[in-house]
C-alpha cells in the first residue's frame, strides 16, 4: 500500500464549478502566485525537474501536482501522459484518478467520524456490538479505534479468491478470520479493518458507503468529480491503470478486492481530481468548514487528526502522521496524510497551512512504476519553498530609512537583548553607529540589558560602546533627571509577550511619563505581540490597583503591540508625551510569533518558548500563591505543582473540564530554585494541542477553580489577586463558583475595553 513513503507534509487546490442544489458557488480554491502565499517560486519550480525525471525513467507515465497554502493554490500542473496504451493521451489537471487507499481517510474514516459526531457510535465501541457476526475467534475485543489505527490484530489482507462470490460471501470470510495479534498490541496496516468500517457505515448510516459519503461529505463540499464507480462522463477523464481480462481499467477500481465488491469498499474504490482533494484538505485545515458550510465539527477534526501512539510509532484516525519534518533549509513541519497504491498521495501540514497533492497512475501500463522517491523529493521541495513571513520590526524599518527620524537627536535607548534587527545586530550597535545620531545612554528593564538576571539589577557600563547602562529595575524604576542629562529623545525597543503583568509594559508607561515631564521626545520601535493581536481575555485590572505588575486597567491578555499600547497609555492616561511609533511591516493581527520569521530569543529567563508565552497569562496568575509554576525547572509555566498536590488526581479533573486545545499529564518535578526549591512536587504538565482554540485565561481560571475544589485547605488564595487584579473574580473563586462564572465576570469589562482599544490598533 506504499503508506510509509509519506515523509512529507502538505496539500490543497482548486477546480470544479459545481452547483449543489441551488448553491452555485464554485467548489475550488482561488489561484494565487507563490509569493502571495509565502512560497518561493524559484524553489517551487524545482518540482518540474523532479517530475520530468520520474517520467523519463519510466516510474510513472504522468502526474498532476498541486501545492496550496493559506487557502489558495500556488501551483497546479499536469505532466506527461494520462495514458500510453492503447494510445497516447496527454495528462490534464482535471484528470480523474483512482485514489486507491486515499479512500480510507477521505471516505471511510470521515464517514465514521460523522457517525461518532451524530451519536451513532463511539471510538471505544466494540465492533461486535454493532456487527455481532464479526466477534468470532477473539475479535469481540476489537474497537472502532483499533480499526482506524490499524491495531486491531487483523491481518493485512486475505486471498482475493475470498471475494469471487461477491460482497456478502466476502464479508463472511472476513468475519471468520483469526487474529494475528491481540488488539492494540501490534500495528499492521490492514485493508480488512477498513472494509469492516465500510460495512459499519452502511449499517449505522442507513446507506451504502458510496451513497453516505456522496450525501454527507462530497455534496456539502461541492465535489462533483469525487465518487465511487465513475459514470461515463467522468470515466472519459480517468487515468487508466492496468490491463485485466483484455480490458484497460479506466474508471474501474484497480484494487482486486474492491473490484469484486462492485467497486465500493472501505479501503479502496474512490476516484477524484486534485481540485476536489484540495477542497477536502482546506475543509480539514479550516476546522471542518467550507465556504461557510460546516461539514465536520471542529472537535471532530481535532479528534480525527491528533497524533496517537501505536506500537512502533504514531497514527491518527485514518491518517499517517509525521510530527516533525525538516526541509533542506532547516524548517520544521508536522502533519498528516496518506498514500495510495496506484501512485496517489495527499499531505496536510496545519502549522503552515500548506498542502501537497501528488496524483499519478504509476501502475500504468504494466504495474512496475514507483513514485516513492518522487513523493519525498516533492515534499522536500515544498518544505524548502515555504518562506518565513519576514516581518520588519520597528528597528528594521528605522534602519531601512537610514535612521532619518532620529537625525540630529541625542538618544537614550531603553532596550535589552531582544532589541535586535532581522540580522541579529543589536539596536545598541545600530544606533551607536547611525549617521547623525548621538547615542548618549542605555536604560535596561527588569532582567537587565542581557535579559539574564532574575533579581534587582544595578547600573553598569556597556563593554562594547562604553556607554552607561542605567537600571530601571533597581533603586530606580524611572530615569532620573541626572541620567537624562544631554538626552532629547528616548527610544524604546523591548519585546513584550502580550500579558498585562509583564513588567516591560510598566517600564514603557514610566518612560512616557518621564518624557512628558522633561519634555523629551519618545520613539517606540514596534514589535509583534508574540501570542497574537486578536484574542483579548479578562479580567480587567481594577482602577486604583495599579502597580509595577499592572500599569493600566488592561485585560490580562490585551492583544496589542507595544506601539499600540504606547499610543493608548499616552492618550487614555493623558500623559501627552511627544510620541512617535515606528510601525512594523508584514505583521498581521492573527499571527503568533511562529509566523513572523523572527528568531525567538527568551524575553526573560523563564520565558523560554512560545508555548510558555501562550500559557503565561493564565498560569502566571498562580505564582503569587503556594503553587510552583515551574520556575527552577526546564519547563517554566508548562508545569504546575506542589508537594501537597496529587498530579494524577489534578490531571484527571482537568481532563474532565474539556478545555479546548489542551491536554494534561501527571508529572513530578523538583524545582532547583524559586517556590518549593529542592522539594519534590506532584503536578501536571500542560500541552497545547491546538493554538487556534486555546484560551489562556480559560485555562488559568479553570485550573484555579479545580485547585479550589480539590484542595480547599491546602491551596492558599490570599495573594492570587496580586496579578489577577480583580476583586469580583477573586470573590467568585473563593465562593466556589464554577469557571464559567469567573469567565463571565472576566468578560464583563472586556467588551468596553475593546471599544477603547480599537482606536489605537495599527495593524489588520
Long-range contacts (C-beta under 8 A, 24 or more apart in sequence): 1-100, 1-101, 1-189, 1-191, 1-339, 1-340, 1-341, 2-339, 2-340, 2-341, 2-372, 3-101, 3-189, 3-320, 3-338, 3-339, 4-320, 5-339, 5-345, 5-372, 5-375, 5-376, 6-320, 6-322, 6-337, 6-338, 6-339, 6-345, 6-347, 6-375, 6-379, 7-322, 7-325, 7-376, 7-379, 8-322, 8-325, 8-335, 8-337, 8-345, 8-347, 8-356, 8-375, 8-376, 8-378, 8-379, 8-380, 8-382, 8-383, 9-322, 9-325, 9-333, 9-334, 9-335, 9-337, 9-347, 9-348, 9-349, 9-352, 9-354, 9-356, 9-379, 9-382, 9-383, 10-67, 10-69, 10-333, 10-335, 10-347, 10-348, 10-349, 10-352, 10-354, 10-355, 10-356, 10-379, 10-382, 10-383, 11-66, 11-67, 11-68, 11-277, 11-278, 11-281, 11-337, 11-346, 11-347, 11-348, 11-349, 11-354, 11-355, 11-356, 11-357, 12-66, 12-67, 12-68, 12-69, 12-71, 12-72, 12-73, 12-278, 12-281, 12-282, 12-285, 12-348, 12-354, 12-355, 12-356, 12-357, 13-66, 13-68, 13-73, 13-76, 13-274, 13-275, 13-277, 13-278, 13-279, 13-281, 13-355, 13-357, 14-66, 14-68, 14-73, 14-76, 14-275, 14-278, 14-279, 15-76, 15-93, 15-94, 15-273, 15-274, 15-275, 15-276, 15-278, 16-222, 16-223, 16-224, 16-225, 16-273, 16-275, 16-276, 16-279, 18-222, 18-223, 18-224, 19-222, 20-219, 20-220, 20-222, 23-222, 25-222, 25-291, 26-222, 27-221, 27-222, 27-223, 27-224, 27-276, 27-279, 27-290, 27-291, 28-275, 28-278, 28-279, 29-68, 29-71, 29-72, 29-73, 29-278, 29-279, 29-282, 30-71, 30-72, 30-73, 31-72, 31-73, 31-76, 32-72, 32-73, 32-74, 33-74, 34-74, 34-75, 34-385, 36-72, 36-74, 37-68, 37-69, 37-70, 37-72, 37-74, 38-69, 38-70, 38-386, 38-387, 38-389, 39-67, 39-69, 39-74, 39-75, 39-382, 39-385, 39-386, 39-387, 40-384, 40-385, 40-386, 40-387, 41-385, 43-381, 43-384, 43-385, 44-74, 44-75, 44-381, 44-382, 44-385, 46-381, 47-75, 47-77, 47-378, 47-381, 47-382, 48-77, 48-79, 50-374, 50-377, 50-378, 50-381, 51-77, 51-79, 51-80, 51-374, 51-378, 52-79, 54-371, 54-373, 54-374, 55-79, 55-80, 55-81, 58-368, 58-369, 59-362, 59-369, 59-370, 59-371, 59-373, 59-374, 60-343, 60-360, 60-361, 60-362, 60-369, 60-371, 60-374, 61-91, 61-360, 61-361, 61-362, 61-364, 61-365, 61-369, 62-90, 62-91, 62-239, 62-360, 62-361, 63-91, 63-343, 63-358, 63-359, 63-360, 63-371, 63-374, 64-91, 64-93, 64-95, 64-97, 64-273, 64-274, 64-357, 64-358, 64-359, 64-360, 65-274, 65-356, 65-357, 65-358, 65-359, 65-378, 66-93, 66-274, 66-275, 66-277, 66-278, 66-356, 66-357, 67-354, 67-355, 67-356, 67-357, 67-382, 68-278, 68-281, 68-282, 68-354, 68-355, 69-352, 69-353, 69-354, 69-355, 69-386, 70-353, 70-354, 71-282, 71-285, 71-286, 71-353, 73-278, 76-274, 76-275, 82-239, 82-240, 82-361, 83-239, 83-240, 83-248, 83-250, 83-361, 83-364, 83-365, 84-364, 84-365, 85-240, 85-243, 85-248, 85-364, 85-365, 86-248, 91-239, 92-237, 93-273, 93-274, 93-275, 94-225, 94-237, 94-273, 94-275, 95-237, 95-238, 95-239, 95-273, 95-359, 96-225, 96-230, 96-234, 96-235, 96-237, 96-238, 96-239, 96-251, 96-271, 96-272, 96-273, 97-238, 97-239, 97-271, 97-272, 97-273, 97-342, 97-344, 97-359, 97-360, 97-361, 98-238, 98-239, 98-241, 98-249, 98-253, 98-254, 98-271, 98-340, 98-342, 98-344, 98-361, 99-270, 99-271, 99-272, 99-277, 99-340, 99-342, 99-344, 99-359, 100-254, 100-255, 100-268, 100-340, 100-341, 100-342, 100-344, 101-191, 101-267, 101-268, 101-338, 101-339, 101-340, 101-341, 102-270, 102-272, 102-277, 102-338, 102-339, 102-340, 102-344, 102-345, 102-346, 103-194, 103-265, 103-266, 103-267, 103-268, 103-269, 103-270, 103-340, 104-194, 104-266, 104-267, 104-318, 104-338, 105-318, 105-319, 105-338, 106-217, 106-226, 106-270, 106-272, 106-277, 106-280, 106-346, 107-209, 107-210, 107-213, 107-217, 107-228, 107-266, 107-270, 108-194, 108-197, 108-198, 108-201, 108-209, 108-266, 108-267, 108-318, 109-148, 109-197, 109-304, 109-317, 109-318, 109-319, 110-213, 110-217, 110-296, 110-304, 110-318, 111-201, 111-205, 111-209, 111-212, 111-213, 111-216, 111-217, 112-144, 112-148, 112-197, 112-200, 112-201, 112-317, 112-318, 113-296, 113-300, 113-303, 113-304, 113-317, 114-205, 114-216, 114-217, 114-296, 114-300, 115-200, 115-201, 115-204, 115-205, 116-144, 116-300, 116-303, 117-296, 117-297, 117-300, 120-204, 120-205, 121-200, 121-204, 123-148, 123-303, 123-317, 127-196, 127-200, 130-200, 130-203, 130-204, 131-175, 131-196, 131-199, 131-200, 131-203, 133-172, 133-175, 134-174, 134-175, 134-196, 136-175, 136-176, 137-176, 137-177, 137-178, 137-179, 138-178, 138-179, 138-182, 139-175, 139-177, 139-179, 141-182, 141-183, 142-183, 143-183, 144-197, 144-200, 145-317, 146-183, 146-184, 146-193, 147-190, 147-193, 147-194, 147-196, 147-197, 148-193, 148-197, 148-317, 148-318, 149-187, 149-308, 149-310, 149-315, 149-317, 150-187, 150-188, 150-189, 150-190, 150-193, 150-310, 150-315, 151-183, 151-184, 151-185, 151-186, 151-187, 151-188, 151-310, 151-311, 152-179, 152-183, 152-190, 152-193, 153-179, 153-180, 153-181, 153-182, 153-183, 153-184, 153-185, 153-186, 153-188, 154-179, 154-180, 154-188, 154-190, 154-192, 154-193, 154-196, 155-180, 155-188, 155-190, 155-192, 156-188, 156-189, 156-190, 156-191, 156-192, 157-190, 157-191, 157-192, 157-257, 158-192, 160-256, 160-257, 160-260, 163-256, 163-257, 163-260, 163-261, 164-260, 166-260, 166-261, 166-262, 167-261, 167-262, 170-257, 170-260, 170-261, 171-195, 171-199, 185-311, 186-311, 187-310, 187-311, 187-312, 187-313, 187-315, 191-257, 191-267, 191-268, 192-267, 194-265, 194-266, 194-267, 195-257, 195-261, 195-265, 195-266, 195-267, 196-266, 197-266, 198-264, 198-265, 198-266, 198-267, 199-266, 201-266, 208-264, 209-264, 209-265, 209-266, 210-264, 210-269, 217-295, 220-290, 220-293, 220-295, 221-276, 221-279, 221-280, 221-283, 221-290, 221-293, 221-295, 222-279, 222-290, 222-291, 223-272, 223-276, 223-279, 223-280, 224-276, 225-271, 225-272, 225-273, 225-275, 225-276, 226-270, 226-271, 226-272, 226-273, 226-276, 226-277, 226-280, 227-270, 227-271, 227-272, 228-253, 228-263, 228-264, 228-269, 228-270, 228-271, 229-253, 229-262, 229-263, 229-264, 229-269, 230-271, 234-271, 238-271, 239-359, 239-361, 239-364, 240-361, 240-364, 240-365, 241-342, 241-361, 241-363, 241-364, 242-363, 242-364, 242-365, 242-366, 242-367, 243-365, 254-341, 254-342, 254-363, 255-341, 268-340, 268-341, 273-359, 274-357, 274-359, 277-346, 277-357, 277-359, 278-355, 278-357, 281-346, 281-348, 281-355, 281-357, 282-355, 284-348, 285-348, 285-350, 285-353, 285-355, 287-692, 298-693, 299-660, 302-661, 302-689, 302-690, 302-693, 305-336, 305-350, 306-689, 307-336, 322-347, 325-349, 325-379, 325-383, 326-383, 327-380, 327-383, 327-384, 327-386, 328-380, 328-383, 328-384, 329-384, 331-383, 331-384, 331-386, 333-383, 333-386, 339-375, 343-369, 343-371, 345-371, 345-375, 347-379, 351-594, 352-386, 354-382, 354-386, 356-382, 387-597, 388-596, 388-597, 388-598, 389-586, 389-591, 389-595, 389-596, 389-597, 390-422, 390-586, 390-597, 391-528, 391-584, 391-585, 391-586, 391-587, 391-591, 391-596, 391-597, 391-598, 392-422, 392-584, 392-585, 392-586, 393-421, 393-422, 393-525, 393-526, 393-527, 393-528, 393-584, 393-598, 394-493, 394-524, 394-525, 394-526, 394-527, 394-563, 394-581, 394-582, 394-583, 394-584, 395-419, 395-420, 395-421, 395-427, 395-430, 395-493, 395-525, 395-582, 396-421, 396-422, 396-585, 397-582, 397-583, 397-584, 397-585, 398-525, 398-582, 399-430, 402-435, 403-430, 403-431, 403-434, 403-435, 403-436, 403-437, 405-523, 405-580, 405-582, 406-431, 406-434, 406-436, 406-437, 406-489, 406-491, 406-523, 407-436, 407-437, 408-436, 409-437, 409-438, 409-488, 409-489, 409-521, 410-438, 410-440, 410-486, 410-487, 410-488, 410-489, 411-437, 411-438, 411-439, 411-440, 411-487, 411-489, 411-490, 411-491, 412-440, 412-441, 412-442, 412-443, 412-479, 412-483, 412-484, 412-487, 412-489, 412-490, 412-491, 413-439, 413-441, 413-442, 413-443, 413-490, 413-491, 413-493, 414-442, 414-443, 414-444, 414-445, 414-472, 414-490, 414-491, 414-492, 414-493, 414-494, 414-507, 414-511, 415-442, 415-443, 415-444, 415-449, 415-491, 415-492, 415-493, 415-494, 416-444, 416-445, 416-447, 416-448, 416-449, 416-450, 416-451, 416-494, 417-449, 417-450, 417-451, 417-452, 417-601, 418-451, 418-493, 418-494, 418-495, 418-527, 418-601, 418-603, 419-493, 419-494, 419-495, 419-525, 420-601, 422-598, 424-599, 427-491, 427-493, 427-525, 428-462, 428-464, 428-465, 428-467, 429-464, 429-465, 431-491, 432-465, 432-467, 439-465, 439-467, 440-467, 440-486, 440-487, 441-467, 441-468, 441-469, 441-470, 441-483, 441-487, 442-467, 442-468, 442-469, 442-470, 443-469, 443-470, 443-471, 443-472, 443-479, 443-483, 443-490, 443-511, 444-469, 444-470, 444-471, 444-472, 444-473, 445-472, 445-473, 445-494, 445-503, 445-504, 445-507, 446-472, 446-473, 446-503, 446-504, 446-507, 446-604, 447-473, 447-604, 447-605, 448-473, 451-601, 451-602, 451-603, 451-604, 451-605, 452-605, 453-605, 454-605, 454-606, 472-507, 472-510, 473-503, 473-507, 477-506, 477-507, 477-510, 477-548, 478-510, 478-511, 478-513, 478-514, 479-511, 479-514, 481-518, 484-514, 484-518, 484-520, 487-520, 488-520, 488-521, 489-520, 489-521, 489-522, 489-523, 490-514, 490-515, 490-520, 490-521, 490-522, 490-523, 491-522, 491-523, 491-524, 491-525, 492-522, 492-523, 492-524, 492-525, 492-562, 492-566, 493-524, 493-525, 493-527, 494-527, 494-562, 495-527, 495-530, 495-562, 495-601, 495-603, 496-527, 496-529, 496-530, 496-561, 496-562, 496-565, 496-603, 497-530, 497-531, 497-603, 497-607, 497-613, 497-616, 498-529, 498-530, 498-531, 498-532, 498-557, 498-558, 498-559, 498-613, 498-617, 499-531, 499-556, 499-557, 499-558, 499-613, 499-616, 499-617, 499-620, 500-541, 500-550, 500-554, 500-555, 500-556, 500-557, 500-558, 500-617, 500-725, 501-549, 501-550, 501-556, 501-620, 501-723, 501-725, 502-603, 502-616, 503-548, 503-549, 504-562, 504-603, 505-551, 505-552, 505-554, 505-562, 505-565, 506-548, 506-549, 506-550, 506-551, 508-551, 508-562, 508-565, 508-566, 508-569, 509-551, 509-552, 509-569, 509-573, 509-575, 510-551, 512-566, 512-569, 512-570, 512-575, 512-577, 512-579, 513-575, 513-577, 515-577, 515-578, 515-579, 516-575, 516-576, 516-577, 516-578, 519-578, 520-577, 520-578, 521-578, 521-580, 522-566, 522-577, 522-578, 522-579, 522-580, 523-579, 523-580, 523-581, 523-582, 524-562, 524-563, 524-566, 524-579, 524-580, 524-581, 524-582, 525-563, 525-582, 526-561, 526-562, 526-563, 526-564, 526-581, 526-582, 526-583, 526-584, 526-762, 527-561, 527-562, 527-563, 527-584, 528-561, 528-584, 528-587, 528-591, 528-593, 528-596, 528-598, 529-559, 529-560, 529-561, 530-592, 530-593, 530-610, 530-613, 531-557, 531-592, 531-593, 531-610, 531-613, 531-614, 531-617, 531-696, 532-559, 532-589, 532-590, 532-591, 532-592, 533-559, 533-560, 533-561, 533-587, 533-588, 533-589, 533-590, 533-591, 533-761, 533-763, 534-559, 534-589, 534-590, 535-559, 535-695, 535-696, 536-750, 536-753, 536-754, 536-757, 537-617, 537-695, 537-696, 537-697, 537-698, 537-746, 537-750, 538-697, 538-726, 538-746, 538-747, 538-748, 538-749, 538-750, 538-753, 539-697, 539-724, 539-725, 539-726, 539-728, 539-729, 539-745, 539-746, 539-749, 539-750, 540-725, 540-726, 540-746, 540-749, 540-750, 540-753, 541-725, 541-726, 542-725, 542-726, 542-727, 545-725, 549-722, 549-723, 550-723, 550-725, 553-753, 554-753, 555-746, 555-749, 555-750, 555-753, 556-617, 556-618, 556-621, 556-696, 556-697, 556-723, 556-724, 557-617, 557-696, 557-697, 558-757, 559-589, 559-757, 560-757, 560-760, 560-761, 561-587, 561-762, 561-763, 563-762, 564-757, 564-760, 564-761, 564-762, 564-763, 565-760, 567-760, 567-762, 568-756, 568-757, 568-759, 568-760, 571-759, 571-760, 572-756, 581-762, 583-762, 583-763, 584-763, 587-763, 588-763, 588-764, 589-761, 589-763, 589-764, 592-691, 606-630, 606-631, 606-636, 606-637, 607-636, 607-637, 608-634, 608-635, 608-636, 609-638, 611-638, 611-688, 612-636, 612-637, 612-638, 614-688, 614-691, 614-694, 614-696, 615-686, 615-688, 615-696, 615-699, 616-696, 617-696, 617-697, 617-700, 618-696, 618-697, 618-698, 618-699, 618-700, 618-701, 618-703, 619-686, 619-699, 619-700, 619-703, 620-700, 620-723, 621-700, 621-704, 621-720, 621-723, 621-724, 622-700, 622-703, 622-704, 622-720, 623-675, 623-723, 624-719, 624-720, 624-722, 624-723, 625-715, 625-716, 625-717, 625-718, 625-719, 625-720, 626-675, 626-714, 626-715, 626-716, 627-675, 627-707, 627-715, 628-669, 628-671, 628-674, 628-675, 628-676, 628-681, 628-683, 629-675, 630-669, 630-671, 631-671, 631-673, 631-674, 631-675, 632-671, 632-672, 632-673, 632-674, 632-675, 632-677, 633-669, 633-670, 633-671, 633-672, 635-669, 635-685, 638-685, 638-686, 639-667, 639-669, 639-683, 639-684, 639-685, 639-686, 640-683, 640-684, 640-686, 640-703, 641-667, 641-668, 641-669, 641-676, 641-681, 641-682, 641-683, 641-684, 642-676, 642-681, 642-682, 642-683, 642-714, 642-715, 643-676, 643-679, 643-680, 643-681, 643-682, 644-682, 644-711, 644-714, 645-681, 645-682, 645-683, 645-711, 645-714, 646-682, 647-682, 647-683, 647-684, 649-710, 650-683, 650-684, 650-706, 650-707, 650-710, 651-684, 653-706, 653-709, 653-710, 654-684, 654-702, 654-703, 654-706, 657-702, 657-706, 657-739, 659-698, 659-699, 659-702, 660-690, 660-693, 660-694, 660-695, 660-698, 661-688, 661-689, 661-690, 661-691, 661-692, 661-693, 661-694, 661-695, 662-686, 662-687, 662-688, 662-689, 662-694, 662-699, 663-687, 663-689, 697-743, 697-746, 698-739, 698-743, 701-729, 701-733, 701-739, 701-742, 701-743, 701-746, 702-739, 704-733, 704-739, 704-742, 705-733, 705-737, 705-738, 705-739, 705-742, 708-733, 708-734, 708-736, 709-736
